[in-house]
Amino acid sequence: MIKKYKASTFTEAFLRIKQELGPDAVILKQQEIKNPSNPNEKVEVTVTLEDIAEMPPPMPSDTKGIGTYSSKGIKPIPKKNSPLSPLMPEPANSSKLIECLENTLAEVQGLREDFALTRNDFLEGIRVVRDRVPREFSSVAAMLSKSGIPAQLVQDLLAELMILCPANARDEISVKEQMKKVLANRVLVAPRPRLRKGRPIVQMFVGPAGSGKSGIISKLAGRATVTGNPNVAIVTTDSYRMGAIEQMETFAAAADIQLGVVSAPEEVPEIFEQLKDNSLLLVDTAGRSLGNIEHEKEILALYEAIRPDEVHLVLPLNMRDRDLEKFTESYSKLKVNRIAFTRQDEASELGALLWLPIKFGIPVSYIGNGQGPDNIVSAEKEIISNWLLR
C-alpha cells in the first residue's frame, strides 16, 4: 500500500502519518509543492507500510540468468532449456543487464537507509536534521532545536547563516551573533500603536479561557499610566466568568482608571461615547473552548459593533505547539491581526515566538514575562532573538 499525505509543513504531515499508520510506515518521498492551489497543502509525503527488503548478496559471476527483485531478494530466472522454462531463450548481453540490476539494487539500498533515518527522526521527535550541519554551527543548531523551532525552519536559518559567515569567521561567538541577526530579520513584530487626536486607539483582546487576557490588559493599563498616559480606559465584555467584572472593577478603582461594562453589542455605542475622551481603550473579552460556534458569533458581533483598530490574540507560551496552531487558526477568522504571548517565564520552549507568527502571517505585539504588574514588554526583534538563543 502506497499513500500520499499533503500538509502545510512536513512536521504536520509526519504527525498525521504517525497517527494513522503508526511506527511501521516507511517514507518513500517527501517534496515541496510548487505554487500550491491550497495554502494548507504546501508539502507532500509518500509512504508505504511494505518494508523495503535488504539488498541481497551479489550474484555469482558465472550466473547466466537474469533475476527479478522482490521483497525476498533475487529470484533467478531459469536458464534456457531448464525443466521449469524449456522454451525461454537466454537473453543477449546478460552480463550488462546483471550489472545494471546490481547498480539499481545498490540505489534502492541507499534510499532505504535514507528513508529509515527520516522515519526514525520524526518518530523520535527530533527537530533538527543532524547530517550535513558543519561542526561550527552545531552549537547554535542545538540552541534553536532546544527552543522548539521546527526542523524545516532550522534548516532555512542555518542555510542563511552559512552564507553570512565566511570560513575564516566561524568561531562560536561570531556564529551566535550572526544567528541573532538572522533571527531578528525573520521575527514578525507589530508596530507600536500611535495615539491620535479626536478618537481613541481601540485594542481588543481575544483568546481561549485562562490565556491571560485580563492580566495583560491590566499590565498594559498600568504601564500606560506610569509612562505618562493617564487617558487610558478599560472596557470589559466578560460577563461569563464568575467574578471577572468585580475583579476588573477593583483594579480600575485602585489604578484610578475608567471602566466600561458591555453586556451586549447593542450597548457598545453608549459605553464608547462615555469613554471617547480617552486616548487608549483596552477591550477585554470572555474566553471559551475551541470550536464554540456560539462564542465565535458573539465575538464577531462585538467586533462589528466596536470596530477596533487592533485585535490581539492572547496565547500562553507554555501551551503545546499543536494547540497554539489550532487556536490561531480558529481565531484568525475573527479579524485577529496581532498575537500577544503570556507566561514567557513559565515556558520551556520559546520557538513559537518565531514560527507561529511566520506560519499565520500575524506579528507579535506584547509578551508577558512574569506575574508582576510591570512584567510585560512590547515585542522587539532583538529581545526575541536573544531569548531564542539563550
Residue pairs with C-beta under 8 A, 6 or more apart in sequence:
1 48
1 49
1 50
2 28
2 46
2 47
2 48
3 21
3 46
3 47
3 48
4 44
4 45
4 46
4 47
5 13
5 16
5 17
5 44
5 45
5 46
5 47
6 13
6 33
6 38
6 41
6 43
6 44
7 13
7 16
7 40
7 41
7 42
7 43
7 45
8 39
8 40
8 41
8 42
8 43
8 359
9 42
9 43
9 150
9 152
9 359
10 30
10 43
10 45
10 151
10 152
11 122
11 150
11 151
11 152
13 30
13 43
13 44
13 45
14 45
14 122
15 322
17 25
17 27
17 45
17 47
17 122
18 25
18 122
18 123
21 47
21 49
23 123
24 49
24 51
25 47
25 48
25 49
25 119
26 47
26 48
26 49
26 50
26 51
26 52
26 115
26 116
26 119
27 45
27 46
27 47
27 115
27 118
27 119
28 46
28 47
28 48
28 115
29 44
29 45
29 46
30 43
30 44
30 45
30 46
30 118
31 43
31 44
32 42
32 43
32 44
33 41
33 42
33 43
33 44
36 42
50 71
51 71
52 108
52 111
52 112
52 115
53 70
53 71
53 72
53 73
54 73
54 109
54 112
55 105
55 106
55 108
55 109
55 112
56 73
56 74
56 105
58 102
59 67
59 74
59 76
59 98
59 102
63 76
63 98
64 79
64 90
64 94
65 76
65 77
65 78
65 79
65 90
65 94
66 76
66 77
66 91
66 94
66 97
66 98
66 101
67 74
67 75
67 76
67 77
67 98
67 101
68 74
68 75
68 77
69 75
69 101
69 104
69 105
69 108
77 85
77 88
78 84
78 85
78 88
79 85
79 90
80 88
80 89
80 90
82 88
91 97
117 131
120 126
121 129
121 151
126 145
126 151
127 145
127 148
127 149
127 150
127 151
127 154
128 141
128 142
128 144
128 145
128 151
128 154
128 155
129 151
129 155
133 141
133 158
134 162
134 170
136 165
136 170
136 171
136 172
136 175
137 158
137 161
137 162
137 165
137 170
137 175
139 172
139 175
139 176
140 158
140 161
140 175
140 176
140 179
140 389
141 154
141 158
143 388
143 389
143 390
144 154
144 157
144 179
144 351
144 388
144 389
145 151
145 154
146 349
147 349
147 350
147 351
147 354
147 387
147 388
147 389
148 321
148 349
148 350
148 351
148 352
149 157
149 351
149 354
149 355
149 388
150 351
150 355
153 354
153 355
153 358
157 179
157 182
157 183
157 186
160 182
161 175
161 178
161 179
161 182
164 178
164 181
164 182
165 174
165 175
165 178
176 389
179 385
179 389
180 382
180 385
180 386
180 389
181 385
183 354
183 381
183 384
183 385
183 388
183 389
184 381
184 382
184 384
184 385
185 381
186 354
186 358
187 353
187 354
187 357
187 364
187 379
187 381
187 384
187 385
188 357
188 358
188 361
188 362
188 363
188 364
189 363
189 364
189 379
189 380
189 381
189 384
190 310
190 337
190 338
190 363
190 364
190 365
190 379
192 378
193 201
193 203
193 280
193 309
193 310
194 201
195 201
195 229
195 279
195 280
196 279
199 276
200 231
200 233
200 275
200 276
200 278
200 279
200 280
200 281
201 279
201 280
201 281
201 309
201 310
202 281
202 283
202 306
202 307
202 308
202 309
202 310
203 220
203 280
203 281
203 282
203 283
203 308
203 309
203 310
203 312
204 283
204 285
204 302
204 303
204 306
204 308
204 310
204 311
204 312
205 213
205 216
205 217
205 282
205 283
205 284
205 285
205 311
205 312
205 314
205 340
206 213
206 285
206 299
206 311
206 312
206 313
206 314
206 331
206 334
206 336
207 213
207 285
207 287
207 313
207 314
207 315
207 327
207 331
208 287
208 288
208 289
208 290
208 315
208 327
209 241
209 286
209 287
209 288
209 289
210 287
210 316
211 287
211 314
211 315
211 316
211 342
212 314
212 316
212 342
212 343
212 368
213 284
213 285
213 287
213 314
214 236
214 238
214 244
214 247
214 248
214 284
215 342
215 368
216 314
216 340
216 342
216 366
216 368
216 376
217 234
217 282
217 284
218 248
218 251
218 373
219 368
219 373
219 374
219 375
219 376
220 282
220 366
220 376
221 232
221 234
221 251
221 255
221 257
221 282
222 255
222 373
222 374
223 374
223 376
224 232
224 280
225 232
225 255
225 256
225 257
226 374
229 279
229 280
231 277
231 278
231 279
231 280
232 257
232 278
232 279
232 280
232 281
232 282
233 257
233 258
233 259
233 260
233 275
233 278
233 280
233 281
233 282
234 248
234 252
234 257
234 258
234 259
234 260
234 281
234 282
234 283
234 284
235 259
235 260
235 261
235 262
235 271
235 272
235 275
235 281
235 282
235 283
235 284
236 244
236 245
236 248
236 259
236 260
236 261
236 262
236 283
236 284
237 262
237 263
237 283
237 284
237 285
237 286
237 302
238 244
238 245
238 248
238 284
238 285
238 286
238 287
239 245
239 261
239 263
239 286
240 286
240 288
241 286
241 287
244 284
244 286
245 261
248 259
248 284
249 259
251 257
252 258
252 259
258 275
258 278
260 271
260 272
260 274
260 275
261 271
262 268
262 271
262 302
265 301
265 302
265 304
265 305
266 305
268 302
268 305
268 306
269 305
272 281
272 306
275 281
283 306
283 308
285 299
285 302
286 295
286 298
288 295
289 295
290 323
290 326
290 327
290 330
291 330
296 330
296 333
296 334
299 334
300 334
303 311
303 334
303 335
310 337
310 338
310 365
311 334
311 335
311 336
311 337
311 338
312 336
312 338
312 339
312 340
312 365
312 366
313 327
313 328
313 331
313 332
313 336
313 338
313 339
313 340
313 362
314 340
314 341
314 342
315 324
315 327
315 328
315 339
315 340
315 341
315 342
315 352
315 356
316 341
316 342
316 343
316 346
316 347
317 341
317 342
317 343
317 344
317 346
317 347
317 349
317 350
317 352
317 353
317 367
318 343
318 346
318 347
318 348
319 327
321 351
321 352
324 352
324 356
325 356
325 359
328 336
328 339
328 356
328 359
328 360
328 362
329 360
332 360
332 362
336 362
337 362
337 363
338 362
338 363
338 364
338 365
339 356
339 357
339 362
339 363
339 364
339 365
340 364
340 365
340 366
340 367
340 368
341 352
341 353
341 364
341 366
341 367
341 368
342 367
342 368
343 368
344 350
344 367
344 368
344 369
344 387
345 369
345 370
345 375
350 384
350 387
350 388
351 388
353 364
353 367
353 384
353 387
353 388
354 384
354 388
356 362
357 363
357 364
363 379
364 379
364 384
365 378
365 379
366 376
366 377
366 378
366 379
367 376
367 377
367 379
367 383
367 384
368 375
368 376
369 375
369 376
369 377
377 383
